[in-house]
Amino acid sequence: MNLKRVLANLTVHIKQFFREKSTIFFVLLFPILLMLLFGAIFSGVDDITYQLPVQDHDGGYWSNHFIDGMNDSGVFEIIVVDVSKNPNEYLNSSGHNTMLVIPAGFSEQINNTETTYHYLGQALTATSEAMNHTIMVLNGSVDSIAYSQSSLNYSTEAMDYLVQATNLSSPNSMGLTLQALGSTGNALNYTGMSLGSTGESLNYSNLALMELGNALNYTVQAMTYEIEAHPALNLSIYYDPTESSAQTKVQIIRSMIDGLNKGLSGAKDIILIEANDVTSEKFNFIDFFAPGIIAMSVMSSALFGTVGMNTELRQKGILKKLATTPLTRSEWLISNILYQMFMAMLSTACILAVGMGIFGLRPHINIFMFIFILLNVFAFAGIGMLITRFVKEAESAQAAANAVMFPMMFLSGTFFQLEMMPDFLQTLAKFLPLYYVNEGLRAAMISLDMDIILECAIVIGIFGLAVFILGVLLTSWKEE
């Protein structure tokens, strides 16, 4: 192999590239334009704020509280709409796709609605009354015991007087008898007072039991209550279901209303979610997008470069003439692969420069990135050689290359994550070589996941070398 002939042929290809304006556009400017376009659209996707027109017919505490909460969330920028506007006409004339209408009487009806807090408050009041009545029962019981003790003392005293009076030797039996009668009267009086206190205690006991029953009833109501539907509590959302952003706004509004309902009803979360970030770095959309653009750019450059060169040389009869020159077939193939590698590195450098300079892309530049770029060149250069082996005309070969490239461009996760696609398309993507280039480059440049790097490198390596070797074997300089 003559290195000078290889470098000479490589130099010819590079000079020819810089002379063709359309080639420069599709190889360099087109992926840069994609980076600028998608980067500008999605670079602020994590901090997106939606404009939301709100028509407030209530103007009360709860409507203002809800509007302020939405405005302070950072998700919505509230636009106040005059209550005289018709919602449908406003949306059609303003260009907005979603509008929230709060009915009149919203705040008043919330205040009048009996909720958990209302029933629990009544239960607490009833329990407090029951405790007061129980204290009165205890006080009455203490008084009754004291009266009974006094009655017992006077009864004992009366017994003593009667015993003394019955003693025949006593000179004052009549006086003692009168004293016994007085003590007996006092004992009867205190006995009556004791019975009165006992009656009051029984009455307070009944009242305490009634209040405890009320407390139990209110507690059950707090657990099982249902709020009756009322027009003033029905918020209206006007939106265009054909626009995805409108559907997103509706879902966010629903979640905020759910939060307000939980707060008003006193409901508590039983199942909680703890989000754990497993990544060591924070990634943005541009980190996902840039490796895909590099893979797509290298694929299109290798595929269309091989197809265009081979069909052009065949149609002009140059392939057959090359067999009569000192340039060998292996030297020609090596120079072509070096040219494709040069194009791949040039487009990669431009894409990374735009991503890092404008969108703050911070990729990991390592040997694995270059390995995937090299395998990408071999894989699609091999596919290009197979296409030109069976499709002779240049126009037909370009159409065949487009038929190969465009499905892989959109189905291999180049622009968007595969999770956004239906299941059968996700399965189909795993049979496409560009999928493994995309995933391998992202793992090499962003996440540094060695398991994914090795898996994707093995798959695209086996496929790339297989189709490249097959393409080399089927490419002949002697064909018509």
C-alpha positions in Angstrom: 0.0 0.0 0.0 1.3 3.4 -1.0 0.6 6.1 1.6 1.2 8.9 -0.9 -1.6 7.7 -3.2 -3.9 7.3 -0.2 -3.2 10.9 0.9 -3.5 12.2 -2.6 -6.9 10.6 -3.1 -8.0 12.0 0.3 -6.8 15.5 -0.6 -8.9 15.3 -3.8 -12.0 14.4 -1.9 -11.5 17.2 0.7 -10.9 19.8 -2.0 -14.0 18.7 -3.9 -16.0 18.9 -0.7 -15.1 22.6 -0.1 -15.9 23.4 -3.7 -19.5 22.1 -3.4 -21.7 24.6 -1.5 -24.7 22.2 -1.2 -22.5 19.5 0.3 -21.1 22.0 2.9 -24.7 23.0 3.8 -26.0 19.4 4.4 -22.9 18.2 6.1 -22.1 21.2 8.4 -24.8 23.9 8.3 -27.8 21.6 8.4 -27.0 19.9 11.7 -25.9 23.3 13.2 -29.3 24.7 12.2 -31.0 21.8 13.9 -29.0 22.4 17.0 -29.9 26.1 17.0 -33.6 25.4 16.3 -34.2 22.6 18.8 -31.9 24.1 21.4 -33.8 27.4 21.2 -37.1 25.6 21.5 -36.3 23.2 24.3 -33.4 24.8 26.2 -35.8 26.4 28.7 -38.2 23.5 28.9 -37.5 23.0 32.6 -38.5 26.6 33.5 -41.5 26.9 31.2 -44.3 29.3 32.3 -47.8 29.2 30.8 -50.0 32.2 30.4 -53.4 31.6 31.9 -56.4 34.0 31.4 -58.7 33.9 34.5 -62.1 35.4 34.7 -63.1 35.9 38.4 -66.9 36.5 38.9 -66.4 36.1 42.7 -63.7 38.4 43.9 -63.9 36.9 47.4 -61.2 35.6 49.7 -61.0 32.1 48.4 -61.0 33.0 44.7 -58.2 35.6 45.3 -56.3 33.0 47.4 -56.6 30.4 44.6 -55.5 32.9 41.9 -52.6 34.1 44.0 -51.5 30.5 44.6 -51.5 29.7 40.9 -49.6 32.9 40.1 -47.0 32.2 42.9 -46.4 28.6 41.7 -44.2 29.8 38.9 -46.1 27.6 36.4 -48.7 30.2 35.4 -48.6 33.8 34.6 -52.2 34.9 35.4 -54.0 37.3 32.9 -57.1 38.8 34.5 -60.0 38.9 32.1 -62.9 41.3 32.4 -66.1 39.6 33.6 -68.0 41.0 30.7 -66.0 39.0 28.1 -67.4 35.9 26.6 -64.9 33.0 27.2 -65.2 31.5 23.7 -64.9 34.8 22.0 -62.0 35.8 24.1 -60.0 32.7 23.4 -60.7 33.0 19.6 -59.6 36.6 19.5 -56.7 36.5 22.0 -54.8 33.5 20.7 -54.8 31.8 24.1 -55.9 28.2 24.2 -57.0 27.8 27.9 -59.1 30.0 30.2 -60.3 29.5 33.8 -63.7 31.0 35.0 -64.5 31.3 38.7 -68.3 31.6 39.3 -69.9 34.2 41.6 -70.5 33.1 45.2 -67.4 30.8 45.1 -65.9 32.1 48.4 -69.3 32.4 50.2 -70.3 28.8 49.3 -66.9 27.5 50.6 -67.4 29.2 53.9 -71.0 27.8 54.1 -69.9 24.2 53.3 -69.8 21.9 56.2 -66.5 20.0 56.1 -64.4 17.8 58.4 -63.3 20.9 60.3 -66.9 21.9 61.0 -68.0 18.5 62.3 -64.8 18.0 64.3 -65.4 21.4 65.9 -68.9 20.4 66.9 -67.6 17.1 68.2 -65.0 19.0 70.3 -67.7 21.3 71.7 -69.9 18.4 72.6 -67.0 16.6 74.3 -66.2 19.7 76.3 -69.8 20.0 77.5 -69.7 16.4 78.5 -66.6 17.0 80.5 -68.2 20.0 82.3 -71.3 17.9 83.2 -69.0 15.1 84.4 -67.2 17.6 86.7 -70.6 18.7 88.0 -71.5 15.0 88.7 -68.2 14.6 90.6 -68.9 17.8 92.6 -72.5 16.7 93.4 -71.2 13.3 94.5 -68.7 14.9 96.8 -71.5 17.1 98.3 -73.8 14.1 98.6 -71.1 12.2 100.5 -70.5 15.2 102.8 -74.2 15.5 103.5 -74.5 11.8 104.2 -71.5 11.9 106.6 -73.2 14.8 108.5 -76.5 12.9 108.6 -74.6 9.9 110.0 -73.0 12.0 112.6 -76.3 13.5 113.8 -77.9 10.0 113.8 -75.1 8.7 116.0 -75.5 11.7 118.3 -79.3 11.1 118.5 -78.6 7.4 119.4 -76.3 8.6 122.2 -79.0 10.9 123.6 -81.7 8.3 123.5 -79.4 5.8 125.3 -78.8 8.3 128.1 -82.5 9.2 128.3 -83.5 5.6 128.8 -81.2 5.3 131.8 -83.6 5.4 134.7 -81.0 6.9 137.0 -80.6 10.0 134.8 -82.2 13.1 136.3 -82.6 14.9 132.9 -84.1 12.2 130.7 -86.6 14.6 129.2 -83.9 17.1 128.1 -81.8 14.3 126.6 -84.8 13.0 124.7 -85.4 16.5 123.3 -81.8 16.7 122.2 -82.1 13.3 120.5 -85.1 14.6 118.6 -83.1 17.7 117.5 -80.1 15.6 116.3 -82.5 13.2 114.5 -84.1 16.3 112.7 -80.6 17.5 111.6 -79.8 14.0 110.4 -83.0 13.9 108.3 -82.2 17.3 106.9 -78.8 16.3 105.8 -80.1 13.1 104.4 -82.5 15.1 102.3 -79.7 17.4 101.1 -77.7 14.3 100.2 -80.6 12.9 98.2 -80.9 16.2 96.4 -77.2 16.3 95.4 -77.5 12.7 94.2 -80.4 13.7 92.0 -78.4 16.6 90.5 -75.5 14.2 89.9 -77.8 11.8 88.1 -79.2 14.7 85.9 -75.6 15.8 85.1 -74.7 12.3 84.3 -77.6 12.1 81.8 -76.5 15.4 80.2 -72.9 14.1 80.0 -74.0 10.9 78.2 -76.1 13.0 75.8 -73.1 15.2 74.9 -70.8 12.2 74.5 -73.4 10.8 72.1 -73.4 14.0 70.1 -69.6 14.1 70.0 -69.6 10.5 68.7 -72.2 11.4 66.1 -70.3 14.5 64.9 -67.1 12.4 64.7 -68.9 9.8 62.5 -70.2 12.7 60.3 -66.7 14.1 60.0 -65.5 10.7 58.7 -68.4 10.0 56.3 -69.7 13.4 55.2 -70.5 14.2 51.6 -70.6 17.7 50.1 -73.7 18.5 48.1 -73.0 19.8 44.6 -73.5 23.5 44.2 -73.1 25.6 41.0 -70.9 28.2 42.9 -68.3 25.5 43.5 -68.0 24.4 39.8 -65.0 26.1 38.2 -65.1 26.2 34.4 -62.2 25.5 32.1 -62.4 26.5 28.5 -59.6 25.0 26.3 -58.7 23.8 22.9 -58.2 20.0 23.1 -56.2 19.9 19.8 -53.3 21.7 21.4 -51.0 19.7 23.7 -50.1 22.7 25.8 -53.8 23.3 26.6 -54.1 19.7 27.8 -51.0 20.2 30.0 -52.5 23.4 31.5 -55.8 21.6 32.3 -54.0 18.8 34.1 -52.0 21.3 36.1 -55.1 23.3 37.1 -56.8 20.0 38.1 -53.9 19.1 40.4 -54.0 22.6 42.0 -57.8 22.3 42.6 -57.2 18.8 44.2 -54.7 20.5 46.5 -57.2 23.2 47.5 -59.9 20.5 48.1 -57.6 18.5 50.3 -56.7 21.6 52.3 -60.4 22.6 52.8 -61.6 19.1 53.7 -58.7 18.3 56.0 -57.6 15.2 54.1 -54.2 13.9 54.8 -51.8 12.1 52.4 -51.4 8.4 53.2 -49.1 7.4 50.4 -46.2 9.7 49.8 -43.6 9.9 47.0 -39.9 10.4 47.7 -38.1 11.3 44.6 -34.4 10.2 44.5 -32.1 11.6 41.8 -29.8 8.7 40.7 -27.7 10.9 38.4 -24.5 12.6 39.6 -25.1 15.6 37.3 -28.1 17.6 36.2 -28.9 17.1 32.5 -30.8 19.3 30.2 -32.6 18.6 26.9 -29.5 19.8 24.9 -27.4 17.1 26.6 -29.8 14.5 25.3 -30.1 16.2 21.9 -26.5 16.9 20.9 -25.3 13.2 20.8 -28.3 12.4 18.6 -27.5 15.2 16.2 -23.8 14.0 16.0 -25.0 10.4 15.2 -27.5 11.6 12.6 -24.9 13.9 11.0 -22.2 11.2 10.8 -24.8 8.7 9.5 -26.0 11.0 6.7 -22.5 12.1 5.7 -21.2 8.5 5.5 -24.3 7.1 3.8 -24.9 9.9 1.2 -21.1 10.4 0.7 -20.6 6.8 -0.2 -23.7 6.5 -2.3 -23.1 9.8 -4.1 -19.4 9.1 -4.8 -19.9 5.5 -6.0 -22.8 6.2 -8.3 -21.1 9.3 -9.8 -17.9 7.4 -10.4 -19.8 4.5 -11.9 -22.0 6.6 -14.2 -18.9 8.5 -15.5 -17.0 5.3 -16.0 -14.3 6.3 -13.6 -14.6 3.1 -11.5 -13.5 1.0 -14.5 -10.7 3.4 -15.3 -9.4 3.3 -11.7 -8.5 -0.4 -12.3 -5.9 0.8 -14.9 -4.2 3.2 -12.5 -1.5 2.5 -9.9 -4.2 3.2 -7.2 -5.2 -0.2 -5.7 -8.6 -1.0 -4.5 -7.6 -1.2 -0.9 -5.9 2.2 -1.1 -9.0 3.7 -2.7 -11.2 2.2 0.1 -8.9 3.4 2.9 -8.8 7.0 1.4 -12.6 7.0 1.2 -12.9 5.9 4.9 -10.4 8.5 6.0 -12.4 11.1 4.1 -15.6 10.0 5.8 -13.8 10.1 9.1 -12.6 13.7 8.3 -16.2 14.7 7.5 -17.5 13.1 10.7 -14.9 14.8 12.9 -15.6 18.1 11.2 -19.3 18.0 11.7 -18.9 16.7 15.3 -16.6 19.6 16.1 -19.1 22.2 14.7 -22.0 20.7 16.6 -20.1 20.6 19.9 -18.8 24.1 19.3 -22.4 25.4 18.9 -23.7 23.3 21.8 -21.0 24.4 24.2 -20.8 28.0 23.1 -24.5 28.8 22.9 -26.4 26.3 25.1 -23.8 25.5 27.8 -23.3 21.9 26.7 -20.6 20.2 28.8 -19.9 16.8 27.2 -17.3 14.2 28.3 -14.8 14.0 25.4 -13.3 10.5 25.6 -12.1 7.6 23.5 -15.5 6.0 23.6 -17.1 9.0 21.8 -14.5 8.6 18.9 -15.1 4.8 18.8 -18.8 5.2 18.3 -18.2 7.8 15.6 -15.8 5.5 13.8 -18.2 2.5 14.1 -21.0 4.8 12.8 -18.9 5.6 9.7 -18.1 2.0 9.0 -21.8 0.9 9.4 -23.3 3.5 7.1 -20.5 3.5 4.6 -21.0 -0.2 4.4 -24.8 0.3 3.9 -24.0 2.9 1.2 -21.8 0.4 -0.7 -24.5 -2.2 -0.5 -27.1 0.3 -1.9 -24.8 1.3 -4.9 -24.1 -2.4 -5.6 -27.7 -3.2 -6.3 -29.0 0.3 -7.4 -27.1 1.6 -10.4 -28.7 5.0 -11.2 -27.7 8.0 -9.0 -31.3 9.2 -8.5 -32.5 5.8 -7.5 -29.5 5.3 -5.2 -30.2 8.7 -3.5 -33.9 7.7 -3.0 -32.8 4.4 -1.5 -30.5 6.1 0.8 -33.3 8.5 1.9 -35.5 5.4 2.5 -32.8 4.1 4.8 -31.9 7.3 6.6 -35.3 9.0 7.4 -37.0 6.1 9.3 -33.9 5.7 11.4 -33.6 9.4 12.0 -37.0 9.6 13.5 -37.4 6.1 15.0 -34.1 5.7 16.7 -34.5 8.3 19.5 -32.4 11.0 17.7 -34.6 13.9 18.6 -36.9 12.6 21.3 -36.8 9.9 23.9 -38.2 6.5 22.9 -40.5 6.5 25.9 -42.7 9.0 24.0 -43.3 6.5 21.3 -45.8 3.6 21.2 -44.5 0.2 22.4 -44.3 -1.3 19.0 -42.1 1.6 17.7 -39.9 1.3 20.8 -39.4 -2.4 19.9 -38.7 -1.5 16.3 -36.1 1.1 17.2 -34.0 -1.6 18.9 -33.5 -3.3 15.5 -32.1 -0.1 13.9 -28.3 0.5 14.0 -28.6 4.2 14.6 -30.4 3.5 18.0 -27.2 1.9 19.3 -25.1 4.8 18.1 -27.4 7.3 19.8 -27.5 5.4 23.1 -23.8 4.7 23.0 -22.9 8.3 22.3 -25.2 9.6 25.1 -23.7 7.1 27.5 -20.1 8.0 26.5 -20.6 11.8 26.4 -23.1 12.4 29.2 -23.9 9.6 31.7 -20.6 7.6 31.4 -22.6 4.4 31.9 -20.1 1.6 31.0 -22.8 -1.1 30.7 -24.6 0.8 28.0 -21.3 1.8 26.3 -20.1 -1.8 26.1 -23.5 -3.2 25.0 -24.0 -0.6 22.3 -20.3 -0.8 21.1 -20.6 -4.6 20.7 -23.9 -4.4 18.8 -23.0 -1.6 16.4 -19.4 -2.9 16.1 -20.6 -6.3 14.9 -23.2 -4.8 12.6 -20.8 -2.1 11.2 -18.0 -4.4 10.4 -20.3 -7.0 8.9 -22.0 -4.6 6.5 -18.7 -2.9 5.7 -16.9 -6.1 4.8 -19.9 -7.3 2.8 -20.0 -3.9 1.0 -16.2 -4.1 0.2 -16.6 -7.7 -1.1 -19.5 -6.7 -3.4 -18.0 -3.5 -4.7 -16.1 -4.1 -8.0 -14.3 -1.8 -10.4 -15.0 -4.0 -13.3 -18.8 -3.7 -13.3 -20.6 -2.0 -16.1 
